[in-house]
Amino acid sequence: MTLVDAIGTLGGTLTTLCWLPQVVKAVREKDTRSISLPTFIVLSIGLVCWVIYGLGRADPVLIGANALSLAFVFTILLCKLRYG
């Protein structure tokens, strides 16, 4: 693994894990009033684009980080749609 790969992996890990506390909060408290629905819809579309790009580049870091981020963001989005 090169230094660039290590930095990319660290960046992908950190930006993906930053969603975890928000997912836990949304699921536990069932309160998503302060979350912007349009923002999360656009973010979800963007993450899908990144996953597709990662697939096209055959880049496991791009695919993994963005797929997991998409799962977290999608969970928050579902909570937003369900709880308001």
Secondary structure, 3 states (H helix, E strand, C coil): CCHHHHHHHHHHHHHHHCCHHHHHHHHHHCCCCCCCHHHHHHHHHHHHHHHHHHHHHCCHHHHHHHHHHHHHHHHHHHHHHHHC
